[in-house]
Amino acid sequence: MIWKLLRQHISIPQFLGFFLANLVGMVIILLGVQFYTDTQAVYTGEDSFMKSDYLIVNKKISAVTTLTGKSSAFSHPELQDMERQKFVERMGCFTSSAFDVNATFDLDQMTNISTDMFFEAVPDEFVDVKSEDWTFRQGVKELPIILPRNYLDLYNFGYAQSRNMPKLSEGILGVIKLKINIRGNGRNDEYVGRIVGFSSRLNTILVPQPFMDWANSYYADGKSNAPTRLILEVNNPTDEHLTTYLQDNNYETDQDKLDASKTTFMLRMIVGIVMSVGVVISLLALYVLMLSVYLLVEKNNTKLENLLLIGYSPARVSRPYQILTIGLNVLVLLIAFVVMFVVRNIYMEMFQNFFPELETPSVALSLAVGLFLLVIVSTVNVIAVYTKVKSIWNRKS
C-alpha cells in the first residue's frame, strides 16, 4: 500500500537517465578491468611482444674503446649513480663466469654437439622463467640452466636446417642432459646440466646466482669480473630523463625493448584513463539518482509526513525507495556483465589469432569489482534515502 501511494510521483525519464548513465559507467569500468587482466598475459607471457619494463644496459663499444683497451665494465661509483636515478625501481648486475666451461649435447643416434661456452647469472627476481628446479645445492652435480629462446630458434632454423638434423622443441630439450665440464684453479669437474626453461628477456646462458658465486670462488680463486651489463626495472620507460641519462653516460640498451616498454606503459596509461572516465560517469550517475530520489521525496513530502505521523517508522517509509534503487543497481550490473562478456569474446578472438597459445584469463576480478561497486553504491543509496526521510521525521517530531 505504501508503494502504491508513493510511486505516483516517480519520474520515469529521471530514473531512465540514471539507469543509462550508470550502465555506461559500469560497462566502462568492468571492460577496463577485464581488458587489463586479459592483456596481462600479453605483457608477461613467454612469447609476449611487450615485456615488462626491464632494460638491459651496457656501455657502448666503439673503435676507440677497442684500440685503447678501455674497460667496458661498470665501476662501483657508476653502479651507485645508476641505482640512485629516479626512473630505476630495481637494478641487478650480470655476474660472469671467471672459469672455463665446455658443454656437450649427448643426443641418441645423432652427432654429439660440443662447444665452449660461458655462464652468467642475475638475481632471481629478474629471471622470467619460474621453475622449482631453479636451485643449487653445493655438492650436487646437477646444474639447472636457462637458455635464451632465440638460441633455440637459431639451432632449429639455422644449424639444424643446414645439416639436415631434426628440430628440437622446448619439451625435448627439457629432458636432454648436458655434460658440463668446468675447469679452473687447477680443478676439473663434470656436471650434468638440465635445461629448465627458455628466457625471452635475458639473452644469455643463465645459471643460479648462488652457483655462480660459489663457482667463481672455487674455480677462479675468488676472482669475479666487474659487471659489464645491468638489468633495470624502470617505472616509466617514456621518461625523457632515462634516454638523456643513457646518452650522457655513453650507455646503450636494446632499442626494440625500450620501444616495447614504452608501448606497454602507454597502453596501461590509456586503460587507466578509460577506467577513470568510467568512474567519473558512474559518480555522475549516482548523483543523478540521488537527485531524483531527493526530488521524489520532496514531491511526496506531505504523504511521507502523514505516514510518519500515523506510526510508520522512517525505515519502513524509506524501504520502497531503497528497494527501487537497489533493484536498478542490480539490473545495471547484470546488463553490464552481459555487455562485458560480449565485447570480451570479440577482442579475445582477435587476441587468439595473434597469440594462439595465449591462455584465457579468469573474469573473477571483474566480477569482484562489479559486486564491490554494487555494494558500495547501494549502501550509499540506502543511507542517503533513510537520512532524507529521517530528517522529515525529526522535523515533525
C-alpha positions as CSV (number, residue, x, y, z in Angstrom):
1,M,0.0,0.0,0.0
2,I,2.8,2.4,0.8
3,W,4.5,1.6,-2.5
4,K,1.2,2.3,-4.4
5,L,0.9,5.6,-2.5
6,L,4.4,6.8,-3.1
7,R,5.1,5.7,-6.7
8,Q,2.6,8.3,-8.2
9,H,5.3,11.0,-8.4
10,I,8.1,8.8,-9.9
11,S,9.7,10.4,-12.9
12,I,10.4,7.6,-15.5
13,P,12.8,9.9,-17.5
14,Q,14.9,10.7,-14.5
15,F,15.3,7.1,-13.5
16,L,15.9,6.1,-17.1
17,G,18.7,8.7,-17.3
18,F,20.3,7.4,-14.1
19,F,20.0,3.8,-15.5
20,L,21.6,4.6,-18.8
21,A,24.4,6.7,-17.3
22,N,25.2,4.1,-14.6
23,L,25.1,1.4,-17.2
24,V,27.7,3.2,-19.4
25,G,29.9,3.9,-16.4
26,M,29.7,0.3,-15.1
27,V,30.4,-1.2,-18.6
28,I,33.5,1.0,-19.0
29,I,34.8,0.1,-15.6
30,L,34.3,-3.6,-16.0
31,L,35.6,-3.7,-19.5
32,G,38.7,-1.7,-18.4
33,V,39.4,-4.1,-15.5
34,Q,38.8,-7.2,-17.7
35,F,40.8,-5.8,-20.7
36,Y,43.7,-5.0,-18.4
37,T,43.5,-8.6,-16.9
38,D,43.4,-10.2,-20.3
39,T,46.3,-8.2,-21.7
40,Q,48.5,-9.2,-18.7
41,A,49.0,-12.5,-20.5
42,V,50.3,-10.5,-23.5
43,Y,52.6,-8.4,-21.2
44,T,54.0,-11.3,-19.2
45,G,53.6,-14.3,-21.5
46,E,56.7,-16.1,-22.6
47,D,56.0,-15.1,-26.2
48,S,54.9,-11.6,-25.4
49,F,55.9,-8.9,-27.8
50,M,55.6,-6.4,-24.9
51,K,57.7,-7.4,-22.0
52,S,57.5,-5.7,-18.7
53,D,59.6,-2.6,-18.1
54,Y,63.0,-4.3,-18.0
55,L,66.0,-2.9,-19.8
56,I,69.5,-4.4,-20.4
57,V,72.1,-1.6,-20.2
58,N,75.8,-1.8,-21.2
59,K,78.5,0.6,-22.2
60,K,78.9,1.4,-25.9
61,I,81.7,-0.5,-27.6
62,S,83.5,1.7,-30.2
63,A,86.7,1.5,-32.2
64,V,88.3,3.9,-29.7
65,T,87.4,1.6,-26.8
66,T,88.9,-1.4,-28.6
67,L,92.1,0.4,-29.5
68,T,92.7,2.0,-26.1
69,G,91.7,-1.1,-24.2
70,K,89.3,0.9,-22.1
71,S,87.2,-1.3,-19.8
72,S,83.6,-1.7,-20.7
73,A,82.8,-2.8,-17.1
74,F,80.8,-0.6,-14.7
75,S,82.7,0.8,-11.7
76,H,81.3,0.9,-8.2
77,P,80.6,4.7,-8.4
78,E,78.8,4.2,-11.7
79,L,76.6,1.4,-10.2
80,Q,75.7,3.6,-7.3
81,D,74.9,6.6,-9.5
82,M,72.7,4.4,-11.7
83,E,70.8,3.0,-8.7
84,R,70.1,6.5,-7.4
85,Q,68.2,7.5,-10.6
86,K,64.5,8.2,-10.0
87,F,63.5,6.1,-13.0
88,V,65.1,3.0,-11.6
89,E,62.9,0.8,-9.5
90,R,65.4,-2.1,-9.1
91,M,68.8,-2.9,-10.5
92,G,70.6,-6.1,-11.0
93,C,74.1,-6.9,-12.2
94,F,75.1,-9.7,-14.6
95,T,77.8,-11.9,-13.0
96,S,80.0,-13.5,-15.5
97,S,81.9,-16.8,-15.1
98,A,85.6,-16.5,-14.4
99,F,86.3,-20.1,-15.3
100,D,86.3,-22.2,-18.5
101,V,83.1,-24.1,-19.5
102,N,82.6,-26.8,-22.1
103,A,79.2,-28.3,-22.8
104,T,78.3,-31.5,-24.8
105,F,74.8,-32.3,-26.0
106,D,74.7,-36.1,-26.0
107,L,71.8,-36.9,-28.4
108,D,70.9,-40.5,-29.1
109,Q,71.5,-41.5,-32.8
110,M,72.7,-38.0,-33.5
111,T,76.1,-36.4,-33.8
112,N,77.2,-35.0,-30.4
113,I,77.5,-31.2,-30.3
114,S,80.3,-30.0,-28.1
115,T,81.2,-26.3,-27.6
116,D,83.0,-23.9,-25.3
117,M,80.5,-21.6,-23.7
118,F,80.1,-19.2,-20.8
119,F,77.7,-18.7,-17.9
120,E,76.1,-15.6,-16.5
121,A,73.8,-15.1,-13.5
122,V,71.4,-12.4,-12.4
123,P,69.4,-12.1,-9.1
124,D,66.4,-14.4,-9.2
125,E,63.8,-11.6,-9.1
126,F,64.9,-10.6,-12.7
127,V,64.6,-14.1,-14.1
128,D,61.4,-14.5,-16.2
129,V,61.3,-18.3,-16.0
130,K,59.7,-19.7,-12.9
131,S,60.8,-23.3,-12.0
132,E,61.0,-25.3,-8.8
133,D,64.3,-26.7,-10.2
134,W,66.0,-23.3,-10.3
135,T,68.1,-24.0,-7.2
136,F,71.6,-25.1,-6.4
137,R,73.0,-27.0,-3.5
138,Q,76.7,-27.3,-3.0
139,G,77.9,-30.9,-3.7
140,V,75.1,-31.7,-6.1
141,K,76.4,-32.3,-9.6
142,E,73.1,-31.4,-11.4
143,L,73.1,-27.9,-12.7
144,P,69.9,-26.1,-13.8
145,I,70.4,-23.9,-16.9
146,I,68.1,-21.3,-18.7
147,L,68.8,-20.6,-22.3
148,P,67.7,-17.7,-24.5
149,R,64.7,-18.6,-26.6
150,N,66.4,-17.2,-29.7
151,Y,69.2,-19.8,-29.3
152,L,66.7,-22.5,-29.9
153,D,65.4,-20.6,-33.0
154,L,69.0,-20.3,-34.3
155,Y,69.5,-24.1,-33.9
156,N,66.2,-25.1,-35.4
157,F,66.2,-22.7,-38.4
158,G,69.9,-22.3,-38.9
159,Y,72.2,-25.1,-37.7
160,A,69.7,-28.0,-37.9
161,Q,68.3,-26.8,-41.2
162,S,71.8,-26.6,-42.9
163,R,72.9,-30.0,-41.5
164,N,69.6,-31.9,-42.1
165,M,69.3,-32.6,-38.4
166,P,66.0,-32.9,-36.5
167,K,64.5,-29.8,-35.0
168,L,64.1,-29.7,-31.2
169,S,61.2,-28.4,-29.1
170,E,61.4,-26.9,-25.7
171,G,59.9,-30.0,-24.2
172,I,62.5,-32.3,-25.8
173,L,65.4,-30.1,-24.7
174,G,64.0,-30.2,-21.2
175,V,64.7,-33.9,-20.8
176,I,68.1,-33.9,-22.6
177,K,71.1,-34.0,-20.3
178,L,74.1,-31.9,-21.0
179,K,77.7,-32.8,-20.0
180,I,79.1,-29.7,-18.5
181,N,82.9,-29.6,-17.9
182,I,84.2,-26.8,-15.7
183,R,87.9,-26.1,-15.4
184,G,89.8,-23.5,-13.4
185,N,92.2,-23.0,-10.4
186,G,93.7,-26.5,-11.0
187,R,90.3,-28.2,-10.8
188,N,88.4,-30.1,-13.5
189,D,84.8,-31.3,-12.7
190,E,81.9,-32.6,-14.7
191,Y,78.3,-31.6,-14.1
192,V,75.0,-32.8,-15.5
193,G,73.3,-29.8,-17.0
194,R,69.5,-29.7,-17.3
195,I,67.6,-27.0,-19.2
196,V,64.7,-25.8,-17.0
197,G,63.4,-23.1,-19.3
198,F,63.9,-20.6,-22.0
199,S,64.1,-16.8,-21.4
200,S,62.7,-14.2,-23.7
201,R,64.0,-11.3,-21.5
202,L,67.6,-12.3,-20.9
203,N,69.8,-13.1,-23.9
204,T,72.4,-15.1,-22.1
205,I,73.1,-18.6,-20.7
206,L,71.9,-18.4,-17.1
207,V,72.8,-20.4,-14.0
208,P,71.6,-19.7,-10.5
209,Q,73.3,-16.8,-8.7
210,P,74.3,-19.0,-5.7
211,F,76.1,-21.4,-8.0
212,M,77.9,-18.6,-9.8
213,D,79.1,-17.0,-6.6
214,W,80.3,-20.4,-5.3
215,A,81.9,-21.4,-8.6
216,N,83.8,-18.2,-9.1
217,S,85.2,-18.7,-5.6
218,Y,86.0,-22.4,-6.1
219,Y,87.3,-22.5,-9.7
220,A,88.6,-18.9,-10.0
221,D,90.1,-18.4,-6.6
222,G,87.6,-15.8,-5.7
223,K,88.1,-13.7,-8.9
224,S,85.0,-12.1,-10.2
225,N,84.8,-9.8,-13.2
226,A,83.2,-6.4,-12.8
227,P,79.7,-6.4,-14.3
228,T,79.6,-5.3,-17.9
229,R,75.8,-5.4,-18.2
230,L,73.0,-4.3,-15.9
231,I,69.3,-5.2,-15.9
232,L,67.0,-2.3,-14.8
233,E,63.3,-2.4,-13.8
234,V,62.2,1.2,-14.7
235,N,59.0,2.8,-13.5
236,N,58.4,4.8,-16.7
237,P,60.2,3.9,-19.9
238,T,58.9,7.0,-21.6
239,D,60.7,9.3,-19.1
240,E,62.9,11.6,-21.1
241,H,65.5,11.6,-18.2
242,L,66.1,7.9,-18.9
243,T,67.1,8.5,-22.5
244,T,69.1,11.6,-21.6
245,Y,70.9,9.7,-18.9
246,L,71.9,6.8,-21.1
247,Q,73.1,9.2,-23.8
248,D,75.1,11.4,-21.5
249,N,76.9,8.5,-19.9
250,N,77.5,6.7,-23.3
251,Y,75.3,3.8,-22.3
252,E,73.1,1.8,-24.6
253,T,70.2,-0.6,-24.5
254,D,68.2,-2.6,-26.9
255,Q,66.0,0.0,-28.7
256,D,63.4,-2.6,-29.5
257,K,62.9,-3.4,-25.9
258,L,62.8,0.3,-25.0
259,D,60.1,0.9,-27.6
260,A,58.1,-2.1,-26.4
261,S,58.3,-0.9,-22.8
262,K,57.1,2.5,-23.9
263,T,54.2,0.9,-25.8
264,T,53.3,-1.2,-22.7
265,F,53.4,1.9,-20.5
266,M,51.2,3.9,-22.9
267,L,48.7,1.1,-23.2
268,R,48.4,0.8,-19.4
269,M,48.0,4.5,-19.1
270,I,45.2,4.5,-21.7
271,V,43.4,1.7,-19.9
272,G,43.8,3.7,-16.7
273,I,42.4,6.8,-18.3
274,V,39.4,4.9,-19.8
275,M,38.7,3.4,-16.4
276,S,38.9,6.8,-14.7
277,V,36.3,8.1,-17.2
278,G,34.1,5.2,-16.3
279,V,34.4,6.0,-12.6
280,V,33.5,9.7,-13.3
281,I,30.4,8.6,-15.3
282,S,29.3,6.3,-12.5
283,L,29.7,9.0,-9.9
284,L,27.7,11.4,-12.0
285,A,25.0,8.7,-12.5
286,L,25.0,8.2,-8.7
287,Y,24.5,11.9,-8.3
288,V,21.6,11.9,-10.8
289,L,20.0,9.0,-8.9
290,M,20.3,10.8,-5.5
291,L,18.9,14.0,-7.0
292,S,16.0,12.0,-8.5
293,V,15.3,10.4,-5.1
294,Y,15.5,13.6,-3.3
295,L,13.1,15.3,-5.7
296,L,10.8,12.3,-5.4
297,V,10.9,12.6,-1.6
298,E,10.1,16.3,-1.8
299,K,7.1,15.7,-4.1
300,N,5.8,13.1,-1.6
301,N,6.7,15.2,1.4
302,T,3.1,15.6,2.7
303,K,2.4,11.9,2.2
304,L,5.6,10.9,4.0
305,E,4.8,13.2,6.9
306,N,1.3,11.7,7.2
307,L,2.7,8.1,7.1
308,L,5.3,9.0,9.8
309,L,2.6,10.7,12.0
310,I,0.3,7.7,11.9
311,G,3.0,5.5,13.2
312,Y,5.2,4.2,10.4
313,S,8.9,4.2,11.2
314,P,11.4,6.1,8.9
315,A,12.9,2.7,8.0
316,R,9.5,1.4,6.8
317,V,8.8,4.5,4.8
318,S,12.2,4.5,3.2
319,R,12.1,0.9,2.2
320,P,10.2,1.3,-1.2
321,Y,12.7,3.9,-2.4
322,Q,15.6,1.8,-1.2
323,I,14.3,-1.3,-2.9
324,L,13.8,0.7,-6.1
325,T,17.4,2.0,-6.2
326,I,18.9,-1.4,-5.3
327,G,16.8,-3.1,-8.0
328,L,18.1,-0.6,-10.5
329,N,21.7,-1.1,-9.4
330,V,21.3,-4.9,-9.7
331,L,19.8,-4.6,-13.1
332,V,22.6,-2.3,-14.3
333,L,25.2,-4.8,-13.0
334,L,23.6,-7.8,-14.8
335,I,23.3,-5.9,-18.1
336,A,26.9,-4.6,-17.7
337,F,28.2,-8.2,-17.2
338,V,26.4,-9.3,-20.4
339,V,27.8,-6.4,-22.4
340,M,31.3,-7.1,-21.0
341,F,31.2,-10.8,-21.9
342,V,30.0,-10.0,-25.5
343,V,32.7,-7.4,-26.1
344,R,35.3,-9.6,-24.4
345,N,34.5,-12.5,-26.7
346,I,35.1,-10.2,-29.7
347,Y,38.5,-8.9,-28.7
348,M,39.7,-12.3,-27.2
349,E,39.0,-13.8,-30.6
350,M,41.4,-11.3,-32.1
351,F,44.0,-12.0,-29.4
352,Q,43.8,-15.7,-30.1
353,N,44.5,-15.1,-33.8
354,F,47.7,-13.2,-32.9
355,F,48.7,-15.4,-29.9
356,P,47.3,-18.9,-30.5
357,E,48.9,-20.2,-27.2
358,L,47.5,-17.4,-25.1
359,E,45.6,-18.8,-22.1
360,T,42.2,-17.2,-21.4
361,P,42.4,-15.4,-18.1
362,S,39.7,-15.6,-15.5
363,V,36.9,-13.0,-15.1
364,A,36.9,-13.3,-11.3
365,L,38.5,-9.9,-10.8
366,S,35.8,-8.1,-13.0
367,L,33.0,-9.9,-11.2
368,A,34.5,-8.9,-7.8
369,V,34.9,-5.3,-8.9
370,G,31.3,-5.2,-10.1
371,L,29.9,-6.7,-6.9
372,F,32.0,-4.4,-4.9
373,L,30.7,-1.3,-6.7
374,L,27.1,-2.7,-6.4
375,V,27.5,-3.0,-2.6
376,I,29.1,0.5,-2.3
377,V,26.6,2.3,-4.5
378,S,23.6,0.5,-3.0
379,T,24.8,1.2,0.5
380,V,25.2,4.9,-0.2
381,N,21.7,5.0,-1.8
382,V,20.1,3.2,1.2
383,I,21.8,5.5,3.7
384,A,21.0,8.7,1.8
385,V,17.3,7.8,1.4
386,Y,17.0,6.9,5.1
387,T,18.7,10.1,6.1
388,K,16.4,12.2,4.0
389,V,13.2,10.5,5.4
390,K,14.6,10.7,8.9
391,S,15.1,14.4,8.5
392,I,11.4,14.8,7.7
393,W,10.5,12.7,10.8
394,N,12.8,14.8,13.0
395,R,11.3,18.0,11.7
396,K,7.7,16.8,12.6
397,S,8.5,15.1,15.9
